[in-house]
Amino acid sequence: MMNEFLAHNRDNLIARCIEKVAKRPKRATTVQQLKNGVPMFIDQLTS
């Protein structure tokens, strides 16, 4: 059930996470980390 939710809402979840991180105070987070981190985490959860 959780796998289905994550797979079905993957793009929306990624966009929301990136948006929330962007609102945080400046940190050493790179664009590359944002593009890879959340998608990789969701992929690990669903595999």
mmCIF file of the N, C-alpha and C atoms, coordinates in Angstrom:
data_MODEL
# 
_entry.id   MODEL 
# 
loop_
_atom_site.group_PDB 
_atom_site.id 
_atom_site.type_symbol 
_atom_site.label_atom_id 
_atom_site.label_alt_id 
_atom_site.label_comp_id 
_atom_site.label_asym_id 
_atom_site.label_entity_id 
_atom_site.label_seq_id 
_atom_site.pdbx_PDB_ins_code 
_atom_site.Cartn_x 
_atom_site.Cartn_y 
_atom_site.Cartn_z 
_atom_site.occupancy 
_atom_site.B_iso_or_equiv 
_atom_site.pdbx_formal_charge 
_atom_site.auth_seq_id 
_atom_site.auth_comp_id 
_atom_site.auth_asym_id 
_atom_site.auth_atom_id 
_atom_site.pdbx_PDB_model_num 
ATOM 1   N N  . MET A 1 1  ? 0.822  -1.184 0.000  1.00 0.00 ? 1  MET A N  1 
ATOM 2   C CA . MET A 1 1  ? 0.000  0.000  0.000  1.00 0.00 ? 1  MET A CA 1 
ATOM 3   C C  . MET A 1 1  ? 0.879  1.267  0.000  1.00 0.00 ? 1  MET A C  1 
ATOM 4   N N  . MET A 1 2  ? 1.876  1.319  0.865  1.00 0.00 ? 2  MET A N  1 
ATOM 5   C CA . MET A 1 2  ? 2.771  2.479  0.902  1.00 0.00 ? 2  MET A CA 1 
ATOM 6   C C  . MET A 1 2  ? 3.562  2.571  -0.394 1.00 0.00 ? 2  MET A C  1 
ATOM 7   N N  . ASN A 1 3  ? 4.019  1.428  -0.905 1.00 0.00 ? 3  ASN A N  1 
ATOM 8   C CA . ASN A 1 3  ? 4.763  1.422  -2.168 1.00 0.00 ? 3  ASN A CA 1 
ATOM 9   C C  . ASN A 1 3  ? 3.932  2.016  -3.296 1.00 0.00 ? 3  ASN A C  1 
ATOM 10  N N  . GLU A 1 4  ? 2.665  1.651  -3.343 1.00 0.00 ? 4  GLU A N  1 
ATOM 11  C CA . GLU A 1 4  ? 1.778  2.163  -4.385 1.00 0.00 ? 4  GLU A CA 1 
ATOM 12  C C  . GLU A 1 4  ? 1.608  3.677  -4.257 1.00 0.00 ? 4  GLU A C  1 
ATOM 13  N N  . PHE A 1 5  ? 1.422  4.146  -3.031 1.00 0.00 ? 5  PHE A N  1 
ATOM 14  C CA . PHE A 1 5  ? 1.273  5.585  -2.798 1.00 0.00 ? 5  PHE A CA 1 
ATOM 15  C C  . PHE A 1 5  ? 2.516  6.337  -3.255 1.00 0.00 ? 5  PHE A C  1 
ATOM 16  N N  . LEU A 1 6  ? 3.687  5.864  -2.847 1.00 0.00 ? 6  LEU A N  1 
ATOM 17  C CA . LEU A 1 6  ? 4.939  6.525  -3.212 1.00 0.00 ? 6  LEU A CA 1 
ATOM 18  C C  . LEU A 1 6  ? 5.161  6.503  -4.722 1.00 0.00 ? 6  LEU A C  1 
ATOM 19  N N  . ALA A 1 7  ? 4.901  5.371  -5.339 1.00 0.00 ? 7  ALA A N  1 
ATOM 20  C CA . ALA A 1 7  ? 5.098  5.251  -6.785 1.00 0.00 ? 7  ALA A CA 1 
ATOM 21  C C  . ALA A 1 7  ? 4.127  6.158  -7.547 1.00 0.00 ? 7  ALA A C  1 
ATOM 22  N N  . HIS A 1 8  ? 2.884  6.191  -7.091 1.00 0.00 ? 8  HIS A N  1 
ATOM 23  C CA . HIS A 1 8  ? 1.861  6.980  -7.780 1.00 0.00 ? 8  HIS A CA 1 
ATOM 24  C C  . HIS A 1 8  ? 2.086  8.485  -7.601 1.00 0.00 ? 8  HIS A C  1 
ATOM 25  N N  . ASN A 1 9  ? 2.612  8.891  -6.468 1.00 0.00 ? 9  ASN A N  1 
ATOM 26  C CA . ASN A 1 9  ? 2.775  10.313 -6.148 1.00 0.00 ? 9  ASN A CA 1 
ATOM 27  C C  . ASN A 1 9  ? 4.230  10.769 -6.165 1.00 0.00 ? 9  ASN A C  1 
ATOM 28  N N  . ARG A 1 10 ? 5.085  9.995  -6.770 1.00 0.00 ? 10 ARG A N  1 
ATOM 29  C CA . ARG A 1 10 ? 6.534  10.240 -6.752 1.00 0.00 ? 10 ARG A CA 1 
ATOM 30  C C  . ARG A 1 10 ? 6.900  11.660 -7.182 1.00 0.00 ? 10 ARG A C  1 
ATOM 31  N N  . ASP A 1 11 ? 6.453  12.089 -8.338 1.00 0.00 ? 11 ASP A N  1 
ATOM 32  C CA . ASP A 1 11 ? 6.822  13.412 -8.859 1.00 0.00 ? 11 ASP A CA 1 
ATOM 33  C C  . ASP A 1 11 ? 6.333  14.539 -7.952 1.00 0.00 ? 11 ASP A C  1 
ATOM 34  N N  . ASN A 1 12 ? 5.119  14.403 -7.451 1.00 0.00 ? 12 ASN A N  1 
ATOM 35  C CA . ASN A 1 12 ? 4.563  15.419 -6.557 1.00 0.00 ? 12 ASN A CA 1 
ATOM 36  C C  . ASN A 1 12 ? 5.342  15.468 -5.243 1.00 0.00 ? 12 ASN A C  1 
ATOM 37  N N  . LEU A 1 13 ? 5.682  14.326 -4.689 1.00 0.00 ? 13 LEU A N  1 
ATOM 38  C CA . LEU A 1 13 ? 6.453  14.284 -3.448 1.00 0.00 ? 13 LEU A CA 1 
ATOM 39  C C  . LEU A 1 13 ? 7.829  14.915 -3.624 1.00 0.00 ? 13 LEU A C  1 
ATOM 40  N N  . ILE A 1 14 ? 8.469  14.611 -4.731 1.00 0.00 ? 14 ILE A N  1 
ATOM 41  C CA . ILE A 1 14 ? 9.795  15.180 -5.010 1.00 0.00 ? 14 ILE A CA 1 
ATOM 42  C C  . ILE A 1 14 ? 9.697  16.703 -5.104 1.00 0.00 ? 14 ILE A C  1 
ATOM 43  N N  . ALA A 1 15 ? 8.726  17.198 -5.839 1.00 0.00 ? 15 ALA A N  1 
ATOM 44  C CA . ALA A 1 15 ? 8.559  18.647 -6.004 1.00 0.00 ? 15 ALA A CA 1 
ATOM 45  C C  . ALA A 1 15 ? 8.288  19.327 -4.668 1.00 0.00 ? 15 ALA A C  1 
ATOM 46  N N  . ARG A 1 16 ? 7.458  18.713 -3.846 1.00 0.00 ? 16 ARG A N  1 
ATOM 47  C CA . ARG A 1 16 ? 7.138  19.307 -2.546 1.00 0.00 ? 16 ARG A CA 1 
ATOM 48  C C  . ARG A 1 16 ? 8.346  19.319 -1.622 1.00 0.00 ? 16 ARG A C  1 
ATOM 49  N N  . CYS A 1 17 ? 9.128  18.262 -1.636 1.00 0.00 ? 17 CYS A N  1 
ATOM 50  C CA . CYS A 1 17 ? 10.335 18.213 -0.801 1.00 0.00 ? 17 CYS A CA 1 
ATOM 51  C C  . CYS A 1 17 ? 11.340 19.273 -1.232 1.00 0.00 ? 17 CYS A C  1 
ATOM 52  N N  . ILE A 1 18 ? 11.549 19.408 -2.529 1.00 0.00 ? 18 ILE A N  1 
ATOM 53  C CA . ILE A 1 18 ? 12.487 20.418 -3.037 1.00 0.00 ? 18 ILE A CA 1 
ATOM 54  C C  . ILE A 1 18 ? 11.998 21.817 -2.671 1.00 0.00 ? 18 ILE A C  1 
ATOM 55  N N  . GLU A 1 19 ? 10.700 22.042 -2.773 1.00 0.00 ? 19 GLU A N  1 
ATOM 56  C CA . GLU A 1 19 ? 10.130 23.341 -2.415 1.00 0.00 ? 19 GLU A CA 1 
ATOM 57  C C  . GLU A 1 19 ? 10.353 23.654 -0.933 1.00 0.00 ? 19 GLU A C  1 
ATOM 58  N N  . LYS A 1 20 ? 10.154 22.661 -0.078 1.00 0.00 ? 20 LYS A N  1 
ATOM 59  C CA . LYS A 1 20 ? 10.353 22.874 1.361  1.00 0.00 ? 20 LYS A CA 1 
ATOM 60  C C  . LYS A 1 20 ? 11.814 23.141 1.691  1.00 0.00 ? 20 LYS A C  1 
ATOM 61  N N  . VAL A 1 21 ? 12.710 22.430 1.056  1.00 0.00 ? 21 VAL A N  1 
ATOM 62  C CA . VAL A 1 21 ? 14.137 22.643 1.300  1.00 0.00 ? 21 VAL A CA 1 
ATOM 63  C C  . VAL A 1 21 ? 14.539 24.044 0.842  1.00 0.00 ? 21 VAL A C  1 
ATOM 64  N N  . ALA A 1 22 ? 13.969 24.502 -0.246 1.00 0.00 ? 22 ALA A N  1 
ATOM 65  C CA . ALA A 1 22 ? 14.300 25.829 -0.770 1.00 0.00 ? 22 ALA A CA 1 
ATOM 66  C C  . ALA A 1 22 ? 13.887 26.944 0.192  1.00 0.00 ? 22 ALA A C  1 
ATOM 67  N N  . LYS A 1 23 ? 12.901 26.693 1.032  1.00 0.00 ? 23 LYS A N  1 
ATOM 68  C CA . LYS A 1 23 ? 12.430 27.696 1.991  1.00 0.00 ? 23 LYS A CA 1 
ATOM 69  C C  . LYS A 1 23 ? 13.281 27.746 3.259  1.00 0.00 ? 23 LYS A C  1 
ATOM 70  N N  . ARG A 1 24 ? 14.136 26.770 3.455  1.00 0.00 ? 24 ARG A N  1 
ATOM 71  C CA . ARG A 1 24 ? 14.987 26.744 4.645  1.00 0.00 ? 24 ARG A CA 1 
ATOM 72  C C  . ARG A 1 24 ? 16.071 27.808 4.531  1.00 0.00 ? 24 ARG A C  1 
ATOM 73  N N  . PRO A 1 25 ? 16.642 28.172 5.689  1.00 0.00 ? 25 PRO A N  1 
ATOM 74  C CA . PRO A 1 25 ? 17.789 29.095 5.625  1.00 0.00 ? 25 PRO A CA 1 
ATOM 75  C C  . PRO A 1 25 ? 18.896 28.487 4.763  1.00 0.00 ? 25 PRO A C  1 
ATOM 76  N N  . LYS A 1 26 ? 19.686 29.344 4.185  1.00 0.00 ? 26 LYS A N  1 
ATOM 77  C CA . LYS A 1 26 ? 20.753 28.885 3.282  1.00 0.00 ? 26 LYS A CA 1 
ATOM 78  C C  . LYS A 1 26 ? 21.652 27.851 3.951  1.00 0.00 ? 26 LYS A C  1 
ATOM 79  N N  . ARG A 1 27 ? 21.887 26.777 3.233  1.00 0.00 ? 27 ARG A N  1 
ATOM 80  C CA . ARG A 1 27 ? 22.776 25.709 3.674  1.00 0.00 ? 27 ARG A CA 1 
ATOM 81  C C  . ARG A 1 27 ? 23.630 25.306 2.494  1.00 0.00 ? 27 ARG A C  1 
ATOM 82  N N  . ALA A 1 28 ? 24.460 24.348 2.711  1.00 0.00 ? 28 ALA A N  1 
ATOM 83  C CA . ALA A 1 28 ? 25.375 23.903 1.660  1.00 0.00 ? 28 ALA A CA 1 
ATOM 84  C C  . ALA A 1 28 ? 24.737 22.860 0.740  1.00 0.00 ? 28 ALA A C  1 
ATOM 85  N N  . THR A 1 29 ? 23.423 22.893 0.573  1.00 0.00 ? 29 THR A N  1 
ATOM 86  C CA . THR A 1 29 ? 22.734 21.950 -0.298 1.00 0.00 ? 29 THR A CA 1 
ATOM 87  C C  . THR A 1 29 ? 22.898 22.387 -1.747 1.00 0.00 ? 29 THR A C  1 
ATOM 88  N N  . THR A 1 30 ? 23.395 21.481 -2.563 1.00 0.00 ? 30 THR A N  1 
ATOM 89  C CA . THR A 1 30 ? 23.587 21.802 -3.974 1.00 0.00 ? 30 THR A CA 1 
ATOM 90  C C  . THR A 1 30 ? 22.352 21.406 -4.780 1.00 0.00 ? 30 THR A C  1 
ATOM 91  N N  . VAL A 1 31 ? 22.240 21.963 -5.958 1.00 0.00 ? 31 VAL A N  1 
ATOM 92  C CA . VAL A 1 31 ? 21.138 21.612 -6.860 1.00 0.00 ? 31 VAL A CA 1 
ATOM 93  C C  . VAL A 1 31 ? 21.199 20.124 -7.178 1.00 0.00 ? 31 VAL A C  1 
ATOM 94  N N  . GLN A 1 32 ? 22.397 19.614 -7.360 1.00 0.00 ? 32 GLN A N  1 
ATOM 95  C CA . GLN A 1 32 ? 22.580 18.191 -7.661 1.00 0.00 ? 32 GLN A CA 1 
ATOM 96  C C  . GLN A 1 32 ? 22.057 17.320 -6.518 1.00 0.00 ? 32 GLN A C  1 
ATOM 97  N N  . GLN A 1 33 ? 22.312 17.724 -5.280 1.00 0.00 ? 33 GLN A N  1 
ATOM 98  C CA . GLN A 1 33 ? 21.821 16.970 -4.130 1.00 0.00 ? 33 GLN A CA 1 
ATOM 99  C C  . GLN A 1 33 ? 20.298 16.974 -4.096 1.00 0.00 ? 33 GLN A C  1 
ATOM 100 N N  . LEU A 1 34 ? 19.696 18.105 -4.393 1.00 0.00 ? 34 LEU A N  1 
ATOM 101 C CA . LEU A 1 34 ? 18.239 18.187 -4.407 1.00 0.00 ? 34 LEU A CA 1 
ATOM 102 C C  . LEU A 1 34 ? 17.641 17.312 -5.496 1.00 0.00 ? 34 LEU A C  1 
ATOM 103 N N  . LYS A 1 35 ? 18.271 17.294 -6.662 1.00 0.00 ? 35 LYS A N  1 
ATOM 104 C CA . LYS A 1 35 ? 17.748 16.503 -7.778 1.00 0.00 ? 35 LYS A CA 1 
ATOM 105 C C  . LYS A 1 35 ? 17.911 15.009 -7.553 1.00 0.00 ? 35 LYS A C  1 
ATOM 106 N N  . ASN A 1 36 ? 18.944 14.609 -6.822 1.00 0.00 ? 36 ASN A N  1 
ATOM 107 C CA . ASN A 1 36 ? 19.220 13.185 -6.645 1.00 0.00 ? 36 ASN A CA 1 
ATOM 108 C C  . ASN A 1 36 ? 18.755 12.621 -5.311 1.00 0.00 ? 36 ASN A C  1 
ATOM 109 N N  . GLY A 1 37 ? 18.841 13.398 -4.253 1.00 0.00 ? 37 GLY A N  1 
ATOM 110 C CA . GLY A 1 37 ? 18.584 12.895 -2.908 1.00 0.00 ? 37 GLY A CA 1 
ATOM 111 C C  . GLY A 1 37 ? 17.192 12.341 -2.691 1.00 0.00 ? 37 GLY A C  1 
ATOM 112 N N  . VAL A 1 38 ? 16.183 13.155 -2.915 1.00 0.00 ? 38 VAL A N  1 
ATOM 113 C CA . VAL A 1 38 ? 14.805 12.738 -2.669 1.00 0.00 ? 38 VAL A CA 1 
ATOM 114 C C  . VAL A 1 38 ? 14.376 11.625 -3.626 1.00 0.00 ? 38 VAL A C  1 
ATOM 115 N N  . PRO A 1 39 ? 14.623 11.753 -4.935 1.00 0.00 ? 39 PRO A N  1 
ATOM 116 C CA . PRO A 1 39 ? 14.244 10.653 -5.827 1.00 0.00 ? 39 PRO A CA 1 
ATOM 117 C C  . PRO A 1 39 ? 14.921 9.332  -5.450 1.00 0.00 ? 39 PRO A C  1 
ATOM 118 N N  . MET A 1 40 ? 16.183 9.400  -5.064 1.00 0.00 ? 40 MET A N  1 
ATOM 119 C CA . MET A 1 40 ? 16.895 8.186  -4.674 1.00 0.00 ? 40 MET A CA 1 
ATOM 120 C C  . MET A 1 40 ? 16.263 7.575  -3.424 1.00 0.00 ? 40 MET A C  1 
ATOM 121 N N  . PHE A 1 41 ? 15.913 8.412  -2.464 1.00 0.00 ? 41 PHE A N  1 
ATOM 122 C CA . PHE A 1 41 ? 15.290 7.935  -1.232 1.00 0.00 ? 41 PHE A CA 1 
ATOM 123 C C  . PHE A 1 41 ? 13.950 7.263  -1.527 1.00 0.00 ? 41 PHE A C  1 
ATOM 124 N N  . ILE A 1 42 ? 13.124 7.884  -2.351 1.00 0.00 ? 42 ILE A N  1 
ATOM 125 C CA . ILE A 1 42 ? 11.827 7.295  -2.696 1.00 0.00 ? 42 ILE A CA 1 
ATOM 126 C C  . ILE A 1 42 ? 12.023 5.981  -3.446 1.00 0.00 ? 42 ILE A C  1 
ATOM 127 N N  . ASP A 1 43 ? 12.987 5.940  -4.352 1.00 0.00 ? 43 ASP A N  1 
ATOM 128 C CA . ASP A 1 43 ? 13.275 4.699  -5.078 1.00 0.00 ? 43 ASP A CA 1 
ATOM 129 C C  . ASP A 1 43 ? 13.700 3.591  -4.121 1.00 0.00 ? 43 ASP A C  1 
ATOM 130 N N  . GLN A 1 44 ? 14.497 3.927  -3.111 1.00 0.00 ? 44 GLN A N  1 
ATOM 131 C CA . GLN A 1 44 ? 14.932 2.931  -2.131 1.00 0.00 ? 44 GLN A CA 1 
ATOM 132 C C  . GLN A 1 44 ? 13.748 2.424  -1.315 1.00 0.00 ? 44 GLN A C  1 
ATOM 133 N N  . LEU A 1 45 ? 12.822 3.297  -0.992 1.00 0.00 ? 45 LEU A N  1 
ATOM 134 C CA . LEU A 1 45 ? 11.645 2.886  -0.230 1.00 0.00 ? 45 LEU A CA 1 
ATOM 135 C C  . LEU A 1 45 ? 10.730 1.971  -1.032 1.00 0.00 ? 45 LEU A C  1 
ATOM 136 N N  . THR A 1 46 ? 10.659 2.187  -2.330 1.00 0.00 ? 46 THR A N  1 
ATOM 137 C CA . THR A 1 46 ? 9.727  1.411  -3.153 1.00 0.00 ? 46 THR A CA 1 
ATOM 138 C C  . THR A 1 46 ? 10.343 0.157  -3.760 1.00 0.00 ? 46 THR A C  1 
ATOM 139 N N  . SER A 1 47 ? 11.645 -0.028 -3.592 1.00 0.00 ? 47 SER A N  1 
ATOM 140 C CA . SER A 1 47 ? 12.261 -1.224 -4.188 1.00 0.00 ? 47 SER A CA 1 
ATOM 141 C C  . SER A 1 47 ? 12.282 -2.387 -3.226 1.00 0.00 ? 47 SER A C  1 
# 
